[in-house]
Amino acid sequence: MQKPFWRRFVHNLLIVTNCIIAVLFFAGANAKYFNPSNWWFLGLLTLLLAYLILALVIFFFFWLFKKSFWCSLSLITLISGWHAIINIFPIHFSSTFSIEKKPGTIRVMSWNVEQFNILHHKDHPEVKQEMFDLINKYDPDIACFQEVVAGDKKKGINYFPDIQKALHFVDYFYSYSLRDDFDRDHHFGRIIFSKLPIINKQAVINYPNDYNATFQYIDVLAGSDTIRVFNIHLQSLKFSKANLNYLDNASLNTDSSITESKSILSKIRTGFIKRSIQASFIKDEINHSPYPVIVCGDFNDVPNSYAYETIGAGLQNAFVKEGAGIARTFSTISPTLRIDNIFSDQNFTITQFTRVKKLLSDHFPIIADLIPMQKNK
């Protein structure tokens, strides 16, 4: 007996929808093969991958319940993009983190500290101290911070020697450009703190000489070994408050909403392209390192994106190795924005990872314990 028209229509519509989602997922899962200079719009799919995965899983069980061979479409698609799925949802049902460090461990923290709360210092002076307390609680051996505002003038709110003293680090490397100064008393840049001896410090500048085109690294001594630690901050989207308000309350009913959507799309496009250039430049420096490397920073891009995959090629991601859940690191817009990372090369065993879900900045800090391979012998 022939099915009624509407049942056939809905059935075919579901098939078409399933096929479209499968194609979008496959394209997003393989965005790393397409340079954003020409294929920037594929980056949008990496932002949606978690939702596309969920949709494919729902379709799989729907067709399975219906005893339809169409369930194989979602299954085959998910298997083909398994590498992308693992980057977002590592197969760990739980992840514990011990505050006490094991012998031979190097504990690394990465955190976009959002200027150490200097903009709200008068209203909430306690926040900066809470940030210091959190850092000291986890006692990292190396801490890579982005969006640091600090100065060497004693009258400054964030007086750098006071920060170093409060955090108990023995050495540091603060890199910044004077043209990006926050005000007369404070610089704006990136900093690496270390409890291990630093034997080399280097800021690397790429054209054009803007804030996100520069990054830094240090070489530290860990016993008899030398390790190179990179601290990076890739191009941000530079969303305005109006952009963020639109994303939280999207509406296309007004001319202003259409203007906001165009502005957001333009900034997303620019961000993908600039990050691809920055990522290639950083990867070249990583490849030329004579020492084992650790890479930390705010990527401003999600797993499976071109920038993430370019920098992470051949490296291991601490969250993928030892994390669980989604572990977003940016606190607004979407629950899937894990844009901060700790990578290492294969000379390390990653033993622990945690994201500290305490809202003191617009980013959550991430921490990983690593053991150089020879320590395991």
N, C-alpha and C positions, 0 to 999 in steps of 0.2 A: 504494500500500500504506500502510495507516494505521500511524503511528509507535506503538511500544510506550508503554504508560501512563507509565512513569517518564521516558521521553524527552520526552513531551509535558508532563509535570508540571514537569520541570527547565526546559524551554524557556519555559513560561509564567511560572515563578517568576523567571527571569532578566529577562523583559520587565517584570514588575511591579516588580522591584528597580530596573531601569534607570529606569522612570518615577518611582519614589519619589525616587531620587537626583537626577533632573532637576528635580523640583519643589523639593526642598530647596535645590539650587544656585541656582535662579532666585530663591527667596525670600531667601536669604542675599545674593545679588548685588545685590538691590534693598532691603536693609534700611534704607538711608538715607531711604527714603520713609515709614518707620513709626517714630513717636516711641516710644522705650523705656518711657515712662510707661505705655503700654498694650500695647506689643508687645515687651517686653524679651527674651522668649524667642527672637526672631529674631536677637538678637545672638549667641546660641550658634552659629547657622549661620555667622556671619562667622568664628568661630574654627575652623570645620571646612571652610571654602571650599577651601583648598589640597588637602585630601584628597578633597573632592567633585569637584574638577576632575580629579584623578588617576583617580578611579573612572570618570568620564565618558569620559576618553580611552581607558581600558582597554576599556570597553564599545564604544566606537566601532570600535576595531580588531578586537575580537572579532566583532561583527556584520559588519564589512567582510570578514573572513576567511570568515565563514559565507555571504557574499553575500546578506545579508538587508537589506531596506529599513529595518530597525530601527536601522541605523547612523546614519540621518538624524536620529533623535531626539537623540542625544548631540551631533551636529554642530550642529543648529539651536539647541540649548540653550546650547552653548559660544559660538556666535556672538552670541546674544542677550545673553550676560553678558560680552562681550569687555572692556568697561570694567573689570569687576571682576578679570578675569584679568590685565590689564596692571598693575593696582595691586599684584598679588602677584608676578607673573612678568614683569617688563619684557622686551621683546624685544631684549635685548642679550646677545650670546653671551660677551662678556668686558668687563671694566671695569678700566682701568688708572688709576693715580693718581700724578701727579707731585708729589713733595714741594716742588719749586721752584715758587713762585707766579709767574704771568704778570703783567706790568704791568697795573694797573687792576683787578686781582682783589681781591675781598673774601672771605677764607676764614673760614667759620663752622663752629664745633664745637658739638655738643650732646651732653651726657653726664650721665646719672644717676650721680653719683660715690659713691653709697652711703656717705655720711658721711666720705669720705676715709679709710676704713678705721679709724676711731677705735676701734671695738669690738674690733679685733684688733691694736691698735697695739703692745701689749707683746709679743705672740707674733711678729708680722711687721711690725716698724717699717720695713722696706725697701719695703713696698708703696706707701706714700704717695709716697716719692721716685720710684718707678717711674712712678706716675701723673703726677707733675710732669714727668718726663723725656719721657713720651709726648706730653704737651701741648706742651712746648717743641719737640719734634722736628717736629711738624706746624705749629707757629707760626701758630695762628689769629689773625685780626684781632679776631674777636668770639667769645667762648666763653660758652655758656649752660649752667650746671650746675644740676642739681636734687638734692635731698636733701643739701644742703651743711651740714656741721657745722663751725662756726668761731666764734672769739670774739675780743674785743678786750682780753682780760686776758692779760698776758705769761706767766702760769703755765699757761695752757691748752695742751693738746696741739696743737690746731690754732689757733695764734695767727694771726689774720687778716693783719696786716702782713707776717708771714713768708711766707704763701702768695702774697700779691700780689708780693712781691719775687722769690720763686722763679719765678714765672710771667712776669715781665717785662711786665705790663700797666700802662698809664699811668693807667687809670681803671676804676671798677667801680660796680656798684649791687647791694648786698646787702639783700634784703628778707626780713623774718621777723616773727613774732609772739612777744612775750615769753612768752605762755602756752604756746608750743610749745618752749620752750628745752630743749636736750638735757640740760644740767646747769647748775650755777652759773657755769661758765666758758665755756660754748658755746651759741650760738644754733643754730636749725635752720630752714633756709629755702632760698631760691633766690638765685642770683647771676649777674649778667652782667658779664664782664670785657671790656674794650675797649682796643685800641691806637689807636682812632679817638677824637677828642674827643667826649665826651658833653655834650650841651647841655640835656638834660631827662631826669629820672628819675621814674618813676611806679609805685607799687604800687596795684593795683586789687583791691578787696575786695567780694565779693558775699555776700549772706545765704544760708545761715548762715555766720558768720565762722569757718570751719575752714580747715585748712591747704590743702586741695586746692581750696577755693573762691576762693583768691587767686592772682593772677599779677602779673607785672611787665613793664614795657617801658621802653626807653630810646630817645632820639633821638640819633643820632650824625651827625657831619659827615664825609662822604666827598668830599673835594675841595670843590666848591661845592654839593653835593647833601646833603639831609637824609634820613636813612633811619630808620624806626622798627623796632626789634627787640623781638619778644615772646619771653618765656621762660615756659613754662607747664608745669604738672604736674597732670594730671587725676587724678581719684579712683582710688586703687589698690584692689585686691581685698582687701587686708589678710589674706592667707592666713596661718594659723598654721603652725608646724612640723608639727603633726599633719595639717593639710590637705595640705601639700606631700608628706608621707610617703605619705598616702593616694593622691594623684595619681600618685606614682611606683610604688606597689605596690597598685593598686586591687583590692579584694576586697569582696564583699557577703556574706561568710559569718558575720559577727559583728554584734552590735548596735552596737558602736562604729563599724564601717564604715558602717552605715546613718546613724548620727548625723553622721559626717564628711561624707558625701555631701549630706545636708540642709544642713549648715553651708556647704559650698562653694556649693551652688546659691543659697542665700540671699544670700551675699556677691556672687556674680556678678550676681544681679538688682539688688541695691542699687547695685553699681558701674555697670551700664549706665544706670540711671535718673539717678544723680548726674552722670555724665559728660555725659549729654545736656543737662542744665541748665547745667553749666559751659561746655560747648562753645558753646551758644547765646549765653551772656553774653560769652564771648571773641570770638565772631564779630562781635557787635555793635560791640565796641571796634575790631576790625580794620577793619570797614566804615567807621567814622568817622575813620580815620586820614587826616590831610592829606598824609601822605608815603608813598612806597613802603614796603612792609612785608616783613619776614622773620620767620617764625614757627618757633620751635624748642621742643622739649620732649619730655617723657615723657607720651605720650597714654594709656598703660595700656589701649590698645585697638588692634585690628588694622586693616589696610586694609579699606575697604568698610563699616566699622562706622558707626553714626549719628554718633558724635562725630568720627571721622576725616573723614567726608564733609562734615559741617557746617562744621568749621573749614577744610577744604581746598577748599571750593567756590570756583571762580574762581582758585585758586592752583595753582602747579606744585610737585610733590613732587620733591625732589632725587634720591631713589632711583629713582623712576619714570623720570626724565629721563636719568640717567647711571649708574644702578646695574645690577647683574646678579645672577642667582641669587635666593635667598630673603632672604638678609642678615638673619637674626634679630638682634634687638638685646637681647633678654632671654635670659639664659644657661641658664635651667632650664625645666622642665615640657614645652615643645614646641619643635621646631625651626622652627616657622612663626611664632613670636611676634616680629614686627617692630612694636614698639610705640613706638619713638622716631622722631621725624621732623624734617626741615628742609623747610619750605615757603617759597616766595617768591611775590610777585605777578608779573605779566607785565612789570614794568619791569626785570627781570633776565634775563640769559642764564646758565643753570646749565651750567658747563663740566666739572665733575668732581664725583664723589661716591665716598666710601669708608666702609666700616665696618671699624674696626680690631679684628681678632679677637684681642684680648689680654685675658685674664680677670683684670682688676684690681678690677672691681666686679661686681655681678650684672647690669649692663648693659654692652654694648659701645659705645664712643664712635662717633659718626658725624660726618663732615666733608664739607663741600661748598664748592666755589669758585663764586662768583657774580660776574658783571660787570654793572654798571648799563648799561642799554641805550645811553645816550649815549656810552659808552666804545667802542662798536662802530662808531660813525659815522666 
